[in-house]
Amino acid sequence: MFYKKRKLQEASALAEVLKEYDIGVDVDQTQSQYTWNSLTPYLIYFATIPLVVSSFSLADKTYIPCSELCVLNSILCGICFVAISDSHDLVTLLALFCNFLAGLPVFLMHFPEIPVVASIVKIISGNFVSLELYSGLRLNIGIPSLCYCLIPVFFIQMAVRKSFTGMYRVAVPHLVCYFWFELITTMYPFATWFGLARATVGYVMLPVLIPLSMFFVVIGGVYVFIKLLSSDLFGKSCDHTAAWMYPCTLTQTKKLFGGKFDKRFSVLKKILMVMFAILAVIPLIFVRFPSDEGAHMDKLTAENFHAVCNADKENMMKCNALKGAKILWQGEITSMAVTGVTNEVSSTLDVFPRFHIKAAAENLWEEIPMR
């Protein structure tokens, strides 16, 4: 719709230029004809509004982000208000102001009871007269209802200016802004203050969060790359790629060195291709499984542990399954001793590529006795 609005302005500007040269172009007729030919998105919008309102009234509001939709409708309503800025005259502003006053009972429904302000709010959003009709139907007359009745009068006043010629060109943009505001009043009663604040901050911070998200994606990519360098899979992939490049290169010897060289070393080439193909597959086949040293059982009491592990030799086999299990025990510590030393050099080497360096370093540390 905004694209059509911009194109309408361009067509109007072109018509004004042609009019200056006495070509006989009617600017109003050009705008009306272009608006009539571009009514498709507006008609789809107007046909969708009743479906949205009816389905919203029947749906369970707990599963609908009413606060987010309310803020989004407010943004779109403000954009539509800016889009019709070329026709911001007194009648337009009065129509929008009356529409705002008509929605005040919805926005001030749960207004706190402040002594002086509450009476003013009651006058603005309350009813002067309430008449009982039939079957529980009541007719409430107040400032909101009177303002609501004045809205069609202002739309008719807009159309009378040009003798109802091209009325849709003036009414359609205002109706779009009007219906967005009506969607706000429909969803506002089911919104919360926390949800509105969350949605407002989220939409306001969206231009900031998008660049920050790109920054975190880059940082995460660098972190993943560093972790990939220190993994066994990266080393196996590099070895596999390097070994696979040899047979791939040997398949192109005819193009690189000519047909005579290819025929002369054809047998050797086939042997090398098979050998390096096998070497390329070996790193993928070899998979190193980590040792399973985790606990296989939950916490045990000391009595249950001794009942199983202090039995005869036949039941001592069951103790192997309890390796690493946590034992609940109460007692007094009489002495302490150091039973292990953390190897910080090994943890530092984890940052670097481990497929060649770490294997050699681990063998070196195994040969050096700990003191």
N, C-alpha and C positions, 0 to 999 in steps of 0.2 A: 504493500500500500504506500509506503514511503517512497519507493522507487517510482511508482506512478505519479506521486505528488511532485517529485522532482522533474519528471518528464513533462508534467503539465505546466510547470513554471517555464521550462525551456520552450515548449510550444507557444506559450503566451508571449514570451519575449520575442520569439520569431515573428509571431503575428503582429506585434507592436512595430517591429522594424519594417515589415511589409506594408503596414498601414501608413507609415511615414512617407513611403514612396508612391502612395495613391494607387496601390494595386487592387484595392477593393476587398480587403480581408476584414471580416468582422471578428474582433477579439473575443467578445462574449460568446459568439456562436462557435468559434474555434475551441474555447475552453469547454463549453457544454458538450460538443461533439466528442472531444477527446475523453472527457470524464465518462460519457455514456459508453464509449468503446472499452473503457478500462474498469468497468464495474464488477468484473468477475471476482476478485479477491474480497471486495466488500460484501457481495451477495453471499459468498461462502461464510464469511464472518457472521453476518446477520442470521444465517440459517443455523449456525453452530451454537449461537448464544442460548436459544431455548433448550437445546439438548444438554448443554453444560449445566444450566440452572436446574432443570428437572432431574438430571442424574445426580447432581450434587445434593439435592434435597432428599433423595432416596438412599444415598450411600451412607455407609458408616464413617463418620468424620474422624474416628480415631486412626484410620488407615490413610488419611489424606493430609499432606503437609499444608494445612490451612494458613499457617503463619507465613511460610515461604511464598505460597501463591498470592497471598494478600499483598506482600511487599512487591512481588513481581508485577501484579496488576497496578500497583501504585506507580511503579516506574514506567510502565507502558502508558498509563493515563497521563503522566507528566510529559512523556515524549509526544503523545498525540496533542496535548495542549500547546506544546511548542510548535508542532507541525501546522497548526491553524493560526499561527501568530500573525500571518498576513491579514487576518480578518478579525483582529482583536478590537472590536469596537464596543460601544456601550451595551448593545443588545446581547452580544456574545458573552461578555463578562457577567451580565445580569442572569443569563440562562445558566451559566456554570455556577454562579453564586447561589442561585435558587436550588440547583441540584445538590450543592453542598449542604445547605440548610435543611433540605428534605432528608438527608442522611444523618443528621445530628442525633436523632433518637437511638440509632444503632451504635454510634461511637460513644455516646454519653450514657449508655445503659447502666453500667456499673461504676458511675462516677462517685467518688467518696463524698460523704455528707459533711461538707464544710459549711458553717453557719450562713455566711453571706453569699458565697458562690453557689451553694446548692439551690437557693431560691432563683438566682439568675438562670441557672441551667434548666430549672423546671419551667421557667417562662419560655425559654428559647426552644426547648425540645419537648415540652409538655403539651397538654391539650387544654383548650379553653372551654370547649363544650364536648360532651360525650353523650351520644344518643343511642338508646337501645332499639334495634330494629326488630329482628325476628331470628329465631334459632341460634341465639348466641352471637349474632352479628351486631357489631357496634360501629357507629360512625363517629370518629374522633376528628374534631376540628381544632386546629392549632396552627402555629407558624410553619412547621414542617409540611403539613398537608396543604396549606394555602400556597406555599412555595412550589410544591410538587405540581399543583394545578396550573401554575403560571408558566411552567416550562414549555408546554405546547404553544402558548401564546407568543412566547419569544421566537420560537421556530417559525410560526406563521408570519411574524413581523419581519423576519429575515427574508422570507419568500416574497412578501408583498412589495419589497423595495424594487424588484424588477418585474413586477406583474406576473409572478409565479413562473417566469421564464428561467429554465435551468435551476429549478429549486433543489434538485438532487445534488448539484454541484456544491451548494452551500450546506445542505442538510447532512449529507453523508459523512464528511469529516467530523462534524460536531456530534453526530450520533455515535461514531466510533469512540470518541472521548467520553461521551455520556455512558455508553455501555461498559467501558472499562471501569468507570467509577461505580456503576451498579454491581459489577462483580466484586469490587472491594467491599461494599456494604453487605453483600451476600456471604462472604467468607470471613469477615471480621468478627462476628459473634463467636466463631469457633476457634479463633486464634488466641494465643496467650502472649503476655508481655515478654516473657523470656524468649518465646519463639520469634516474635517480631524483632526483638533486639538481636537475636542470633542471625536471623535472615538479613537484617539491615547491615550488620557488621560484615557478614559474609559477602554480600553483593558489593559493599563499599571496598572491602579488601580484595575483591577479585582481581582488579588490575595489578595489585601488589603481589598476590599469591601466585599468579601465573608466572611472572619472572622468577620468583623464589622457587617455584616447583621445578623450573628448568635448571636452576642452580643446584638444587638437591639431586636432580637426576644426573647431572654431570659428576657431582661428588660421589654419588652412589656408583656410577659407572667406573670411576677411578678406584673406588674401594673394592668393587667386584673384580676388577682387573688385577689388583694387587693380590687379592685372595686366590685368584685363578693362577697367578704365577707361583704361589706357594703350595699348590695342590699337585698330587700325583697325576691327576687326569690331564693337566696341562702338559706335563712332561711326556706322558705317553702320546698325547696328540702331536706334539712337536716331533718326537721320534718317528711316529707313524707317517707324518707328512714328509719328513726328510727322506725316509726310506722309500716312500711311494713316488717321490719326484724322480728317482733314478730310472725306474722302468718307464715312466712317462716320457722322460727325456730321450731314452734309447729308442722309443717308437718314432722319433722325429729325426733320426740320423740321416735318413735319405734326403730330407729337405735341407739339413744343416751341412752335411759333408758330401753329398752327391751319391749317385747310384753305385759307383765303383767301390767306395768305402763301405757301403751297406752290404754289398755282396761279399766283400772280403772278410768282414768280421760278423757275418750273420749268425754263425754258430755261437761265437762268444757273446754276441749281443743277446741271444735267446737265453743262454745260461745266466747271464747277469740279470736279465729281466725276471726270470723265475726266482733267482736267489733273493733279490731285493724285494720282490713281491711277498715272499715268505717272511722276510725280516719285517716288512711293514705290517703283516698280520699278527705277528707275535706280541707286540705291545698291547694290542686290543684284546688278545686272548687272556693274557696274564692279568689277573685281578687279585689284589691283595686285600684279604678280609681282616678287619681289625679283631683283636682278641676280645671275647666277651667276658668282661670282668665285673659286670654289674650284678646287683643283688637279684636273686630269683624269688625271694620271699619277702613278706612284710616283716615288721618288727616282731621279735619273739621275746618272751619273758625268759629270765635266767633259768627258771625251773623247767620250762619246756625244752630249752637248749640242752641242759644236763640230762634230761630224761632220754634224749636221743643220742647225744654224742658221748656220754659216759657209760654207754652200755657195752656189750661184748663186741668182738671183732666183726661179727656178722652185721651188726647195726652201725658200725663205724663207717661203712660205705655211704650211709646217708648224709654224713657230715660234709661230703664234697659238694652236695647241692646247696649247702648253707654258706658257702664261701661268699663273703661280701655282705651278708645279711646284717642288719642292725639289731643289736641285743639290748634289751632294756635291763639295766642293772643298777643297783643302788649299793654304794659302798664308800670307802674312804681311800683317797690316793695317798700312798706312803712314799713313793719315789717316782722320778721321771727320768727318761733317757732319750737321747736323740737317736732315732732309728733311720732317718733318711735326710738327704740334702737335695734341695731343688736345684736342678741344672738350668740356670738362667741363660746360659749360652745357647742351649738347645731351643729355648723359646724365642730367642732373638733370631735364630736361623730360620724360624718358621716364616718370617716375612719374605725371605729371599726364595728364589726358585729352588725347589727341593729335589727335582728329579735327578740331578747330578751332584749338587753341592751337599745337600743334606745327607744323602746316603754315605758319602765319604766322611762327613763330619760325625755321623753316628758311629761308624766303624772306628773312627779315631777316639771318640770318647769311651767306647767300650774297652779299648786297649789301655787307656789311662786309668790306673786304680784310684779310687776315691779315698782321700785321707780325712 
